[in-house]
């Protein structure tokens, strides 16, 4: 029996992590077992669909992608899933054309955004804010 080709790719955004499992198939994309076509909210669905639409129907109709997300909020999870899908399509096709299309559209589809929340410091309620003092 020939071994079936399976790819596991991950994407991160802030504290959200998405793991995409890619297999040969008919173009089914599911996020946490929910088909991407009926995923709510709509803005998150559109964010996840971006790399699929940029790559073209002929590319993603030949694979099934199962994505599991955890951590962060719904938008962070959507952007992590978007990154996982984009990198999965790149690895699956090994196409430099798709890489240039993704990079020209939005580089954060391939390369992660390293920004994180600044940690809270002592002497105030947040990272920069300090307790006010009055000398009156």
N, C-alpha and C positions, 0 to 999 in steps of 0.2 A: 504494500500500500504506500502510495506517495504521501509525504508529509504535507499537511495543509498549511498554507502561509497565514500566520497570525502575527499582528503587530500590536504592541502595547506602548502607548505614548502618553506622556503626562503634560499638563499645562498648569501654571500657577499664576494667581493674581491676588495681591495682598495676602490674606490668610486663606483664600479659597484654593482648593486643589481639585483638578479634574483628571481622571484617568480614562483614556479612550482605548478600546479594544477594537481592532480593525480586522475584518475577515472578508474574503471574497463573497459577493452577494449581489443584491438587486437594488441597492440604494436606500436601505432602511437606516435611519439615524434615530437613536433613542437616547434620551437623557434621563437617568434614574428610572429606566423602564417606561418612560412616557415618550411617544413619538414626537419628534421635533415639530411636526406640523400643527399639533394641538397644544404645545407648551405655552403656558401663561407665566408672566406677562408678555405681551406682544413685543416690547422693545428688547427683552432678553432673547426671544426667539429670533428676531431679526439679526441680533448680534452674533448668535451662533450660526445662522445661515450664511453670513457674509463669506467665509472661506469656501463654502460649497458653491455659491453662486459665482464667485470669482474664478474658481477652478474650471467650471463648466459642467454641464450635465453629463457629458460622455465620461468624465473622470469619476465622479462620485456615484454614478449609477452602477458601477461595477464592484462597489464595496458596501458592506454593512458595518456601521459604526455604533458601538455601545459605549456610552459615556456615563461614568459615575462621578458625581461631584460631592464635595463635603467642605465645610468651613466657610466663613465669610457670609456675605449677603447674596441675594439672588443675582445682582448685577456682577459682583466679583466672580461668582460661580459661572455666569454666562461668559465672561471674558476669559476665564480659565478654560472652559469647554471650547471656546472659539480657537484658542491657542493650541489646544490638544488636537482639534480637528485639522487645523491648518498644517501642523507638523506631521500628523498622521498621513495626510494626503501627499505631502512632500516625500515622506519616507516610502510610501507605497509606490508612487509613480517614478521616483528618482528623476524628476523633470526639472531642469534648470529654468525652463520657460515659466512654469507655475511659480517657482521661487521669485522670479523677477516680477511677476504679476502681483503676488502677495506683498512684496517689498514696496512696490510703487503705490499700491493701494493704502496699506497701513503696515508699518514695520513691526508694530506690537503683536501682529498675528503670529510672527515667527519668533521674535526675540521678546523676552519678558520685560515687564516694567519693574525696575528694582526699587521703586519708591515704597516705603513702609511708614507706618504711623510713628511719629516721634514719641519717645517714652516720656512719661510724666516725671517731673523733678520735684524735689521737696520745696516747701515754701509757697505753694500755690495750688490752685485746682487743676492745672493742666501742664502742658509741656513748656510753655513760655510765660503764661499769666502768673503774676505774683500777687501776694496779699498787699493791698494798698495801705499806705500809712499816712497819717495826718499829724503834723507837728503843732496843732493848735490846742 
